Amino acid sequence: MSSALKNLSDFNHTNIPNGLGMRIAVVIAEWNIEITGALRDGAIETLLKNGVSDKDIIVKYVPGSFELTMGAQLLCEDKTVDAVICLGCVIQGETRHFDFICDAVAQGVTNVSLKYNKPVIFGLLTPNTHQQAQDRAGGKHGNKGDEAAVTALKMVALQKSL
Ligand code: DLZ
């Protein structure tokens, strides 16, 4: 698996657009908050580092990853929001809901994004173990929240360029 070999956060850190003037919402699942909180911190740090103003970062929480889609939809209703970053963590083996939740979020995020014509970023960790989650939430494979923030900046810049 490619992620066994590298820090995934290095992968998309080229040509990051400046986020000044962008308004970005971050929706975080409270399940596995020790992981999703680290994803949130990585995402916010990356947004700030790349020019997004503190006042233009909206942070909201939903109970679990299944609710990320609804959270994203509510935030997309706000016309001042340019993009929504969804952050969650579903650990396989911990729940029989794993496949249902992951499929629902992937489909839901896609649907909301297309419905509102707005970038909605899929920042859902789907690891087999808690250790794998930690490795991707500020550990040896980087921080998926960081990557999600870069993706949001790139997608908003793309949209604004058209
Ligand atoms: C119920 C549940 C379970 C078992 N596991 C997780 C998980 O690992 N990660 C996560 O984000 N949420 C989990 N949930 C909660 C669901 O996402 C959802 O909040 C509930 O099913 C209520 O709709």
Boltz pocket constraint, residues with backbone or C-beta under 6 A from the ligand:
constraints:
  - pocket:
      binder: B
      contacts: [[A, 29], [A, 31], [A, 32], [A, 63], [A, 64], [A, 65], [A, 66], [A, 67], [A, 88], [A, 89], [A, 90], [A, 91], [A, 94], [A, 95], [A, 96], [A, 97], [A, 101]]
      max_distance: 6.0
